Amino acid sequence: VSPRIEGYNIDISENEAVLILGLDLELDSGFGHFEILNGSLDLNAINLTFFSCSITRSYAILNNISIGDTLDLDNGYLLNVSGIINPYNKGFFGNVIIISLETARIIYKMEDQTCNKLNIMVKDISEINIIIEGLESMYPGLYISSPKATLVENLSLVLKTTFNILLIISLISIILTAYKNFFSYLDSFRDRILEFGVYRTIGYSKKQILKINLYEVLINTVIGSLIGIVLGYFMVEITLRITKILFDIWMPGMIRDTLRINYNPIFSLYAALIGFIISIISALYPVIKYSKLEINDILKFDKEKNKQNSILNKLYKKKYILLLIIFFFLTTSLIFSLHNIIPIYLKNIIFIIFIFINLVFSSIVGIFLLKNNKYFIYFFRLLNRFKLKIVSINLKRKVAKNILVLSIIFLGFFSFMLINSFINKLSYNFTKKIEIPNSTDILLFSTSPIYPQQFIPSLELISGIKNASGIGFHSETENIDGASSQILYINPNKIMETITFNFIEGSDGNVQLLSENNSVIISNLLSKSNDLHLGDNLSINNKSYQIVGVIDDIFTFWSVSIESSNFVIFSYSKYEILYNTTPTVNSILIKSSINPKETANNLENNFPGMICIIVADIYSNAQSNLIFIDILSNTLISISGGLIIMGTLFIVVLNIRGRVNEIGIYRMLGMKKSEIKKVIMTEYFFLISICLFISSFFNVFSIFSLFFLYDFYYAITQLIFYLPLLCIDILLFGIIIYITDLIFIYVYLTRKLNVKLISLFNKNIY
């Protein structure tokens, strides 16, 4: 880095000694500006054979040090004093020592100096968190505040939350895909059981059949992964274009050309590999199961067909239900009781277990409801009036396929509700965390030596400025207790600060003399540098004041430090505390009387080197990002809804395809096509109703458990304010699923029922 000295850049090579005269955290240049008092500041004049340093004037006066003296630091360094400087900026205070060594190291020596807050301006806003962490580790207890940092922190939180939510949704989509893939292969191989029997009859071994099935799966997964990558990028392009169009309608002019997709070939390979692995894993069980069939197993084909989903049927036993209930309440109690104690990785594990148990538990509830039709006796009595008694029989008999619909709807609904909650949480975090004064239109920063407090009145002469106030300097009127040695100061954030000082000359009782209009207390540094003592008169601003006390140097308490040598406390009858100094400000709050953008242009034209940040732009840009994510999330909701509908339709198609013989029997028994449609449509209407009800309940519980686990207080607000809206969303989404699924089922049934009766028993046409 090259320090800037009064506007000149000094390049430092690797072997040169470094003389840096004050690290300035408030300037984008990163280095302070100084005034030469004594000695030489020519870098070439520094002797590289010994240690040299430059010290500030205040440190020289307090310790009676002059040019050429040797300075013995506590850490063992013996340093030659080659220069004395007067920093204009006091981001670090008067007796900071910066040492130049052969190794170009910078060492700071600070004695009994405190700073409770710093405003920071940096070159690259993306590095603000790194800088803050470094400062906080160097100076424990240091509080660092920056409007930009707050904004960046919250936007970073938004992006991080977005990534985590999308990751969860992606994992759910993978589970959903693997789930469908598993049953797809299971149905496919089960329908080909006669084919496998023929293979065994003509001499194929189990190993050969296994190879055939594995090759089929491998070819399918390779082709599917490649098609998935191509279609994935195609869908992303469409999603982005739709989002841009909608965003431009809502926030015209805010979309930039740089908003585009980053095509990453490596990521595509990872995605294809994940798809490949998931497909292989999900197909392994069906492949192995149907490759090991003996010839005698072919005769058990009809029995095998009715054994699908045997795992869920086994879980339906009482002991497993009891175990699930125990695990359910155990994980729930962990979530609600340990949310503030357990680390994040345990939270993730607990929540994954919780979701899995919810998935299985909801499936068990679905099986229970479908097998025990007596709980819907009034509904089925109504069906019997319409000659639909066969519906209750079918629902109970086809539990295996029906429960798949329930599971898919559960997974899809979880994605849908998670995105909805995520959008609300983003808005909540954004409005809660971003805090910029409402009375501020423009934040003004300086890149040249920072401007004094007296600079503010001149700003108000600029066209469009209503008022301006410095962030870095502030004084308040406070009463002083006559017997106290403390002065109370209220900083701009309205936090009470107490500054304690010790009398060197005078006593605590002399504070009472501040009621006199002509008395003053001065700092020890001012006393030494001007040879002033107790009882002397001090002339300031053409007025004479009697010195009633000399105290230890007081250092300031916020982002601006006041040079100790200029520190004076005046006393008036109102006990007003004044500072006879040229305080500095690193940022100014401005209220505009006209268009803030026009005011900012006026400021930049009149004061080169100023940086104007329009507060409204900060909000609008951040809000536009939030709206963009909102639109993108709604697009994802649509995709999630599409996955749910596709999943249910996939199961419906398999179900109806497997019922062609049943439909043929209905036709042979004399049932009309309209009556068959009524029976099957009623079945799915009832099935989807149960699935939506169960999945909605368990998903609402899962979502709020998620927020209780990660953000307890937010969950409470969500429970109170968001639950009604979420219920409305669920209702609307459920209606969409109803309409879409039932229309498709009706069309599909109509098509199958139009086939000739004899064809219904020829499964090959299906």
C-alpha positions in Angstrom: 0.0 0.0 0.0 1.2 3.5 -0.7 0.5 6.1 1.9 -0.8 9.4 0.7 1.0 12.4 2.2 -0.8 15.7 1.5 -2.0 14.5 -1.8 1.3 12.8 -2.9 1.6 9.1 -3.4 4.8 7.5 -2.1 5.5 4.1 -3.6 7.2 1.8 -1.1 9.4 -1.0 -2.4 9.9 -4.3 -0.6 13.3 -3.3 0.9 12.5 0.3 2.0 11.7 1.3 5.5 8.2 2.6 6.0 7.3 5.9 7.7 3.5 6.0 8.0 2.2 8.8 10.0 -1.2 7.7 11.3 -3.6 5.0 10.2 -6.8 6.7 9.3 -9.8 4.5 9.4 -12.1 7.3 8.2 -10.6 7.9 4.8 -10.8 5.8 1.7 -7.0 6.3 1.2 -6.4 4.4 4.4 -3.7 6.8 5.7 -3.8 10.1 7.6 -2.5 13.5 6.8 0.0 15.4 8.9 1.9 18.6 9.3 5.6 18.8 9.7 6.7 20.4 13.0 10.3 19.3 13.5 12.7 17.0 11.7 12.7 15.6 8.3 10.0 13.5 6.7 12.0 12.6 3.6 11.8 8.8 3.3 15.3 8.7 1.7 16.8 10.4 4.8 15.8 7.5 7.0 18.8 5.5 8.2 18.1 1.8 7.5 20.8 0.6 9.9 18.8 1.5 13.0 15.3 1.8 14.2 13.7 5.2 13.7 10.3 6.5 14.4 8.0 9.6 14.2 6.0 10.6 17.1 3.1 13.0 17.6 3.4 16.4 19.2 1.3 15.5 22.2 3.4 12.5 23.0 6.6 14.6 22.7 5.3 17.3 25.1 3.9 14.9 27.6 7.2 12.9 27.8 9.6 15.8 27.1 11.0 14.1 24.0 12.9 16.0 21.2 14.3 15.2 17.8 17.3 12.9 18.1 16.3 11.4 21.4 16.2 7.6 21.9 12.8 6.2 22.7 12.7 3.0 24.8 9.4 1.2 24.2 8.0 -1.4 26.6 8.5 -4.2 24.1 12.2 -3.7 24.1 12.7 -1.6 21.0 15.2 1.3 21.2 14.1 3.9 18.6 15.6 7.1 17.3 13.1 10.0 17.1 13.5 11.4 13.6 10.3 13.4 13.3 7.5 15.1 15.2 4.2 15.5 13.5 0.8 17.0 14.1 -1.9 14.7 12.7 -4.9 16.5 11.2 -7.0 13.4 11.5 -7.1 11.6 14.8 -8.7 8.3 14.0 -6.0 7.1 16.4 -5.0 9.5 19.1 -2.2 11.9 20.0 0.5 9.5 21.2 0.2 6.9 18.6 3.8 6.0 17.6 4.4 4.4 14.2 7.8 2.9 13.8 9.7 2.3 10.6 11.8 -0.8 10.5 14.0 -2.6 8.0 11.2 -5.2 7.7 8.7 -2.4 7.0 6.6 -3.4 10.0 4.3 -0.9 11.6 4.0 -0.8 15.4 1.5 1.2 17.4 2.0 2.3 21.0 -1.1 3.7 22.6 -1.1 4.7 26.3 -4.3 5.0 28.3 -6.4 6.1 25.4 -9.9 4.9 24.7 -12.3 5.1 21.8 -15.8 3.6 22.1 -16.9 4.0 18.5 -15.4 4.5 15.0 -17.1 5.3 11.8 -15.2 3.6 9.0 -15.0 4.3 5.3 -13.1 1.8 3.1 -12.0 1.5 -0.5 -13.8 -1.8 -1.1 -17.1 -2.2 0.7 -16.9 -5.9 0.3 -14.0 -6.0 2.7 -15.7 -4.1 5.4 -16.4 -7.2 7.5 -12.8 -8.3 7.3 -11.6 -4.9 8.4 -14.1 -4.8 11.3 -13.2 -8.3 12.5 -9.5 -7.3 12.4 -10.0 -4.1 14.4 -12.2 -5.8 17.0 -9.6 -8.5 17.5 -6.8 -5.9 17.8 -8.8 -3.6 20.2 -11.2 -5.6 22.3 -14.3 -3.6 23.3 -14.1 -1.4 20.2 -17.5 -0.8 18.7 -17.5 0.0 15.0 -20.5 1.4 13.2 -21.1 2.1 9.5 -24.3 2.7 7.6 -22.8 0.9 4.7 -21.6 -2.0 6.8 -25.1 -2.4 8.3 -26.6 -2.4 4.8 -23.9 -4.8 3.5 -24.5 -7.0 6.6 -28.2 -7.3 6.0 -27.9 -7.8 2.2 -25.3 -10.5 3.0 -27.8 -12.0 5.4 -30.4 -11.9 2.7 -28.1 -13.6 0.2 -26.9 -16.2 2.7 -30.5 -16.9 3.7 -31.5 -17.1 0.0 -28.7 -19.6 -0.6 -29.7 -21.8 2.4 -33.4 -21.8 1.5 -32.6 -22.7 -2.1 -30.3 -25.4 -0.9 -33.1 -26.9 1.2 -35.6 -26.7 -1.6 -33.0 -28.3 -4.0 -32.6 -31.2 -1.5 -36.3 -31.6 -1.2 -36.6 -31.7 -5.0 -33.8 -34.3 -5.1 -35.7 -36.4 -2.5 -38.9 -36.0 -4.5 -37.2 -37.0 -7.7 -35.5 -40.0 -6.1 -38.9 -41.0 -4.6 -40.6 -40.9 -8.0 -37.7 -42.6 -9.7 -37.8 -45.4 -7.2 -41.4 -46.2 -7.8 -41.1 -45.7 -11.5 -38.5 -48.4 -11.7 -40.4 -50.6 -9.3 -43.5 -50.4 -11.5 -41.5 -50.8 -14.7 -39.7 -54.0 -13.6 -42.8 -55.4 -11.9 -44.7 -55.0 -15.2 -41.9 -56.9 -17.0 -41.8 -59.8 -14.6 -43.0 -62.2 -17.3 -40.2 -61.0 -19.5 -37.7 -61.8 -16.8 -39.3 -65.2 -16.5 -38.8 -65.8 -20.2 -35.1 -64.8 -19.8 -34.6 -67.4 -17.0 -36.4 -70.1 -19.0 -34.1 -69.7 -22.0 -31.0 -69.9 -19.8 -30.2 -66.4 -18.7 -28.6 -66.3 -15.2 -29.6 -63.9 -12.4 -26.3 -62.1 -13.0 -27.0 -61.6 -16.7 -30.5 -60.2 -15.9 -28.9 -57.9 -13.3 -26.5 -56.6 -16.0 -29.3 -56.0 -18.5 -31.3 -54.0 -15.9 -28.2 -52.1 -14.7 -27.3 -51.2 -18.3 -30.8 -49.9 -18.8 -30.6 -47.8 -15.7 -27.2 -46.4 -16.6 -28.3 -45.4 -20.1 -31.4 -43.8 -18.7 -29.5 -41.9 -16.0 -26.9 -40.6 -18.4 -29.4 -39.4 -21.0 -31.7 -38.0 -18.2 -28.8 -36.1 -16.5 -27.7 -34.6 -19.8 -31.2 -33.6 -20.8 -31.8 -32.3 -17.2 -28.7 -30.0 -17.5 -29.8 -28.6 -20.9 -33.4 -28.1 -19.8 -32.2 -26.7 -16.5 -30.3 -23.9 -18.1 -33.1 -23.3 -20.5 -35.6 -23.0 -17.6 -33.2 -20.7 -15.7 -33.0 -18.4 -18.7 -36.8 -18.3 -19.0 -37.1 -17.8 -15.2 -34.6 -14.9 -15.3 -36.3 -13.3 -18.3 -39.8 -13.5 -16.8 -38.4 -12.2 -13.5 -36.7 -9.3 -15.3 -40.0 -8.4 -17.1 -42.0 -8.5 -13.9 -39.3 -6.6 -12.0 -39.2 -3.9 -14.7 -42.9 -3.5 -14.4 -42.7 -3.1 -10.6 -39.5 -1.2 -10.4 -38.9 0.4 -13.8 -35.3 1.4 -14.6 -33.7 -0.6 -11.7 -32.6 -3.6 -13.7 -29.0 -3.4 -14.9 -27.5 -5.1 -17.9 -25.1 -6.9 -15.6 -27.9 -9.1 -14.3 -27.3 -12.3 -16.1 -26.7 -16.0 -15.5 -23.2 -17.3 -14.7 -22.8 -20.5 -16.7 -20.3 -22.7 -14.8 -19.3 -25.9 -16.6 -17.8 -27.3 -13.4 -21.0 -26.8 -11.6 -22.9 -28.4 -14.5 -20.7 -31.5 -14.2 -21.4 -31.6 -10.4 -25.1 -31.3 -11.1 -25.0 -34.1 -13.7 -23.0 -36.3 -11.4 -25.4 -35.7 -8.5 -28.3 -36.5 -10.8 -26.6 -39.7 -12.0 -25.8 -40.9 -8.5 -29.3 -40.2 -7.2 -30.9 -42.0 -10.1 -28.6 -45.0 -9.7 -29.2 -45.2 -5.9 -33.0 -44.9 -6.3 -33.0 -47.7 -8.9 -30.8 -50.2 -7.1 -33.5 -51.8 -5.0 -35.9 -52.5 -7.9 -33.0 -53.7 -10.1 -31.7 -56.1 -7.5 -35.1 -57.3 -6.4 -36.4 -58.2 -9.8 -33.1 -59.6 -11.1 -33.1 -62.3 -8.4 -36.5 -63.8 -9.2 -36.7 -67.5 -9.6 -38.9 -69.1 -12.2 -41.4 -70.1 -9.6 -41.7 -66.4 -8.5 -43.3 -65.7 -11.9 -46.4 -67.7 -10.8 -46.7 -65.3 -7.8 -47.1 -62.3 -10.0 -50.6 -61.3 -8.9 -49.6 -61.7 -5.3 -46.4 -59.7 -5.8 -48.5 -56.9 -7.3 -50.5 -56.5 -4.2 -47.4 -56.2 -2.0 -46.2 -52.8 -3.1 -45.2 -50.3 -0.4 -44.9 -53.1 2.1 -42.5 -51.0 4.2 -45.2 -48.4 5.0 -47.7 -51.2 5.7 -45.3 -52.7 8.2 -44.8 -49.3 9.8 -48.5 -49.2 10.3 -48.2 -51.7 13.1 -48.9 -50.4 16.6 -45.4 -50.7 18.0 -43.9 -48.7 15.1 -46.6 -46.0 15.4 -45.8 -45.7 19.1 -42.1 -45.4 18.3 -42.8 -42.7 15.8 -44.9 -40.8 18.2 -42.1 -40.9 20.8 -39.5 -39.7 18.3 -42.0 -37.0 17.1 -42.4 -35.6 20.5 -38.8 -36.0 21.4 -37.5 -34.0 18.4 -40.3 -31.4 19.0 -39.3 -31.0 22.6 -35.6 -30.6 21.5 -36.6 -27.9 19.1 -38.7 -25.9 21.5 -36.4 -26.3 24.6 -32.9 -26.2 23.3 -33.1 -23.7 20.4 -30.8 -21.3 22.2 -28.3 -23.9 23.4 -27.5 -26.5 20.7 -24.9 -25.6 17.9 -26.0 -25.0 14.3 -24.9 -28.4 13.0 -27.0 -30.2 15.6 -29.9 -28.0 14.7 -29.6 -29.1 11.1 -29.4 -32.8 12.1 -32.4 -32.5 14.4 -34.5 -30.7 11.8 -33.7 -33.3 9.1 -34.8 -36.0 11.5 -37.8 -34.0 12.4 -38.9 -33.6 8.7 -38.3 -37.3 8.0 -40.4 -38.3 11.0 -43.1 -35.9 9.9 -43.0 -37.4 6.4 -43.4 -40.9 7.7 -45.8 -39.9 10.4 -48.1 -38.1 8.0 -48.0 -41.2 5.7 -49.0 -43.4 8.6 -51.9 -41.1 9.4 -52.9 -41.3 5.8 -52.9 -45.1 5.9 -54.9 -45.1 9.1 -57.6 -42.8 7.6 -57.8 -44.7 4.4 -57.9 -48.2 6.0 -60.5 -47.1 8.6 -63.3 -45.8 6.5 -65.6 -45.7 9.5 -64.1 -42.4 10.5 -65.7 -41.0 7.3 -69.0 -42.8 7.8 -71.1 -39.7 7.1 -69.2 -39.0 3.9 -69.6 -42.6 2.7 -73.3 -42.6 3.6 -73.6 -39.7 1.3 -71.7 -41.6 -1.4 -74.0 -44.6 -0.9 -76.9 -42.4 -1.7 -75.3 -41.7 -5.1 -74.5 -45.5 -5.6 -70.7 -44.9 -5.0 -70.1 -47.5 -2.3 -67.3 -49.0 -4.3 -65.3 -45.8 -3.7 -64.7 -46.7 0.0 -63.7 -50.2 -1.0 -61.2 -49.0 -3.6 -59.7 -46.4 -1.3 -59.0 -49.0 1.3 -57.7 -51.6 -1.1 -55.4 -49.3 -3.0 -53.6 -47.8 0.1 -50.1 -48.5 -1.4 -50.5 -46.3 -4.4 -52.6 -43.7 -2.6 -50.0 -43.1 0.0 -47.5 -42.2 -2.6 -49.7 -39.2 -3.6 -49.8 -38.2 0.1 -46.0 -38.3 0.4 -45.4 -36.4 -2.8 -47.9 -33.7 -1.9 -46.2 -33.5 1.6 -42.8 -32.9 0.1 -44.0 -30.4 -2.5 -46.1 -28.5 0.1 -43.1 -28.2 2.3 -41.1 -26.6 -0.5 -44.0 -24.2 -1.2 -44.5 -23.1 2.4 -40.8 -22.8 3.1 -40.4 -20.4 0.2 -43.4 -18.4 1.4 -42.0 -18.2 4.9 -38.6 -17.3 3.5 -40.0 -14.3 1.7 -41.7 -13.0 4.8 -38.5 -13.5 6.9 -36.5 -11.5 4.3 -38.9 -8.6 4.6 -38.9 -8.9 8.4 -35.0 -8.9 8.6 -34.6 -6.1 6.2 -37.1 -3.7 7.9 -35.8 -4.7 11.4 -32.0 -4.3 10.8 -31.5 -1.4 8.5 -31.5 1.8 10.5 -30.7 5.1 8.9 -32.0 8.4 10.4 -35.4 9.3 8.9 -34.4 13.0 8.8 -31.5 12.2 6.5 -31.6 12.5 2.7 -27.9 12.4 2.0 -24.8 10.9 3.7 -21.8 13.0 2.8 -18.3 11.5 3.1 -14.9 13.1 2.4 -12.0 11.6 0.6 -9.6 14.5 1.2 -8.5 15.6 4.7 -11.8 15.4 6.7 -13.7 18.6 7.1 -14.1 20.6 10.4 -17.3 21.2 12.3 -17.2 24.8 11.1 -17.6 23.4 7.5 -21.2 22.4 8.2 -22.7 25.9 8.2 -21.2 26.6 4.7 -23.0 23.5 3.4 -26.3 25.0 4.2 -25.6 27.7 1.6 -25.6 25.1 -1.1 -28.8 25.1 -3.1 -31.2 22.4 -1.9 -29.8 21.8 1.6 -32.2 22.3 4.4 -29.9 21.4 7.3 -26.7 19.5 7.9 -25.2 17.9 11.0 -22.0 16.0 11.6 -21.9 12.4 12.7 -18.4 12.7 13.9 -18.8 15.6 16.4 -21.5 16.5 18.8 -21.8 18.4 22.0 -24.6 18.6 24.5 -25.6 20.8 27.4 -25.5 18.8 30.7 -25.6 19.7 34.4 -22.4 19.2 36.3 -22.6 17.9 39.9 -20.5 20.3 42.0 -18.9 17.6 44.0 -18.2 15.2 41.2 -15.1 14.7 39.1 -17.1 13.4 36.2 -18.5 15.1 33.1 -21.5 13.5 31.4 -21.6 13.5 27.7 -24.4 12.4 25.4 -23.2 11.1 22.0 -25.1 11.3 18.8 -26.7 7.9 19.4 -28.1 9.2 22.6 -26.1 6.8 24.7 -24.9 8.2 28.0 -21.1 8.3 28.3 -19.2 9.0 31.4 -15.7 10.4 31.2 -13.6 10.3 34.4 -10.6 12.6 34.9 -8.2 13.4 37.7 -7.2 16.8 38.9 -3.4 17.6 38.6 -3.9 21.1 39.9 -7.0 22.2 41.8 -9.5 19.8 43.4 -12.9 18.3 42.8 -14.3 21.2 44.8 -13.1 23.6 42.1 -15.7 22.3 39.8 -18.1 24.5 41.7 -16.2 27.5 40.3 -17.6 26.6 36.9 -20.7 28.6 37.9 -18.6 31.7 37.4 -18.7 33.0 33.9 -15.0 33.6 33.7 -13.6 30.3 34.9 -12.2 27.4 32.9 -10.6 23.9 33.4 -7.9 23.0 31.0 -6.0 19.9 30.1 -2.5 19.0 31.3 -1.2 19.0 27.8 -2.4 22.6 27.2 -1.0 23.6 30.5 2.5 22.2 29.7 2.6 23.4 26.1 1.7 27.0 27.1 3.1 27.1 30.6 -0.3 27.7 32.2 -1.0 26.9 35.8 -3.8 27.2 38.4 -4.9 30.8 38.8 -3.5 32.0 35.5 -5.7 33.8 33.0 -6.3 32.3 29.6 -7.5 34.5 26.7 -9.7 32.8 24.2 -11.8 34.5 21.6 -10.9 37.9 23.0 -12.2 36.9 26.4 -10.2 36.3 29.6 -10.8 33.2 31.7 -9.3 32.2 35.0 -7.9 28.6 35.2 -9.5 26.9 38.2 -8.3 23.4 37.4 -5.8 21.4 35.4 -6.8 17.8 34.7 -5.5 14.7 32.9 -6.0 14.7 29.2 -9.5 13.7 28.1 -9.9 11.8 24.9 -13.1 11.9 22.9 -15.7 9.3 22.8 -16.9 8.7 19.3 -15.6 8.5 15.7 -13.6 11.8 15.9 -10.8 12.3 18.3 -10.0 15.8 19.4 -6.3 16.7 19.7 -5.5 16.8 23.4 -3.4 20.0 23.2 -6.5 22.0 22.1 -8.9 20.6 24.6 -10.4 23.2 26.8 -13.5 23.0 29.1 -15.4 26.3 29.4 -17.7 27.1 32.2 -20.8 29.2 32.0 -23.7 29.7 34.4 -25.6 27.1 32.4 -22.7 24.6 32.9 -22.4 24.3 29.1 -19.4 22.2 27.9 -17.6 23.6 24.9 -14.5 22.5 23.1 -12.0 25.1 21.9 -10.7 23.0 19.0 -11.1 22.4 15.4 -13.0 19.1 15.5 -13.3 17.0 12.4 -16.1 15.1 10.9 -15.9 12.2 8.6 -19.5 12.1 7.5 -22.4 14.6 7.5 -26.1 14.0 7.6 -28.0 16.3 5.2 -31.7 17.0 4.9 -32.6 18.2 1.4 -35.3 20.7 0.6 -35.5 19.7 -3.1 -34.7 16.6 -5.0 -31.9 14.8 -3.1 -30.2 13.8 -6.4 -30.0 17.5 -7.5 -28.7 18.5 -4.0 -26.0 15.7 -4.3 -24.9 17.1 -7.7 -24.6 20.6 -6.2 -22.5 19.3 -3.4 -20.2 17.3 -5.6 -19.8 20.3 -8.0 -19.0 22.7 -5.1 -16.8 20.4 -3.1 -14.6 18.1 -5.2 -13.6 14.9 -3.4 -16.9 14.5 -1.6 -18.9 11.3 -1.8 -22.6 11.7 -1.7 -24.8 8.7 -0.8 -28.5 9.3 -1.2 -30.3 7.4 1.6 -33.4 6.8 -0.6 -31.1 5.0 -3.1 -29.8 2.8 -0.3 -33.3 1.8 0.6 -34.6 1.5 -3.0 -31.6 -0.5 -4.1 -31.9 -2.8 -1.2 -35.7 -3.0 -1.5 -35.3 -3.7 -5.3 -33.0 -6.6 -4.4 -35.6 -7.8 -2.0 -38.4 -7.5 -4.6 -36.2 -9.3 -7.2 -35.8 -12.1 -4.7 -39.5 -12.0 -4.0 -40.3 -12.4 -7.7 -37.7 -15.1 -8.1 -39.1 -16.9 -5.1 -42.6 -16.7 -6.5 -41.3 -18.2 -9.7 -39.8 -21.0 -7.6 -43.2 -21.4 -5.9 -44.7 -22.0 -9.3 -42.1 -24.6 -10.1 -42.7 -26.2 -6.7 -46.4 -26.3 -7.4 -45.7 -27.8 -10.8 -43.6 -30.5 -9.1 -46.5 -31.3 -6.8 -49.0 -31.5 -9.7 -46.6 -33.5 -11.8 -45.9 -35.9 -9.0 -49.6 -36.5 -8.3 -50.4 -36.9 -12.0 -47.5 -39.4 -12.3 -49.0 -41.5 -9.6 -52.5 -41.2 -11.1 -51.3 -42.3 -14.5 -49.6 -45.4 -13.0 -52.7 -46.1 -10.9 -55.2 -45.8 -13.8 -52.9 -47.8 -16.1 -52.8 -50.6 -13.5 -56.6 -50.6 -13.3 -57.5 -51.3 -16.9 -58.7 -54.8 -16.1 -60.8 -53.3 -13.3 -62.3 -50.7 -15.7 -63.0 -53.5 -18.2 -64.9 -55.5 -15.5 -66.9 -52.4 -14.7 -67.8 -52.1 -18.3 -68.8 -55.9 -18.5 -71.0 -55.5 -15.5 -72.9 -52.8 -17.4 -71.6 -49.6 -15.8 -71.8 -46.6 -18.0 -68.7 -44.6 -18.9 -70.1 -41.7 -16.9 -70.7 -43.9 -13.8 -67.1 -45.2 -14.0 -65.8 -41.6 -14.3 -67.9 -40.6 -11.3 -66.4 -43.5 -9.2 -62.8 -42.8 -10.1 -63.1 -39.0 -9.9 -64.7 -39.3 -6.5 -61.9 -41.5 -5.3 -59.2 -39.0 -6.3 -61.3 -36.1 -5.0 -61.5 -37.7 -1.6 -57.8 -38.9 -1.7 -56.4 -35.5 -2.6 -58.6 -33.9 0.1 -57.1 -36.1 2.8 -53.6 -35.6 1.4 -53.9 -31.8 1.4 -55.3 -31.7 4.8 -52.7 -33.9 6.4 -49.7 -32.4 4.6 -50.9 -28.9 5.3 -51.1 -29.6 9.0 -47.8 -31.3 9.3 -46.1 -28.7 7.1 -47.4 -25.8 9.1 -46.0 -27.5 12.2 -42.7 -28.2 10.4 -42.3 -24.6 9.2 -42.9 -23.1 12.6 -40.7 -25.7 14.2 -38.0 -24.6 11.8 -38.3 -21.0 12.8 -38.4 -21.9 16.5 -35.2 -23.8 16.1 -33.3 -21.0 14.3 -35.1 -17.8 15.3 -37.4 -18.1 18.4 -38.7 -14.6 18.5 -39.4 -14.5 14.8 -41.4 -17.7 15.1 -43.7 -16.1 17.6 -44.4 -13.1 15.3 -44.9 -15.5 12.4 -47.3 -17.6 14.5 -49.4 -14.5 15.3 -49.3 -12.5 12.1 -48.4 -14.9 9.3 -50.5 -18.0 10.1 -53.8 -16.5 8.7 -52.0 -15.5 5.5 -50.3 -18.9 5.2 -53.7 -20.6 5.6 -55.1 -18.5 2.8 -52.0 -19.4 0.6 -52.6 -23.1 1.4 -56.2 -22.8 0.5 -55.5 -21.1 -2.9 -52.7 -23.5 -3.7 -54.9 -26.5 -2.7 -57.7 -25.2 -5.1 -55.1 -25.0 -7.9 -54.0 -28.6 -7.2 -57.7 -29.7 -7.1 -58.6 -28.1 -10.4 -55.5 -29.1 -12.3 -55.4 -32.7 -11.1 -59.1 -33.4 -11.5 -59.2 -31.9 -15.0 -56.2 -34.0 -16.1 -57.8 -37.2 -14.5 -61.0 -36.5 -16.2 -59.3 -36.1 -19.6 -57.2 -39.2 -19.1 -60.1 -41.3 -18.0 -62.2 -40.1 -20.9 -59.4 -41.2 -23.3 -59.1 -44.6 -21.7 -62.8 -45.2 -21.5 -63.2 -44.6 -25.2 -61.1 -47.7 -26.0 -63.0 -50.7 -27.1 -64.0 -53.1 -24.3 -61.9 -56.0 -25.6 -58.8 -53.7 -25.7 -59.0 -53.0 -22.0 -57.7 -56.6 -21.4 -54.8 -56.2 -23.8 -52.3 -54.4 -21.5 -49.7 -54.0 -24.3 -51.6 -51.1 -25.7 -51.0 -49.2 -22.5 
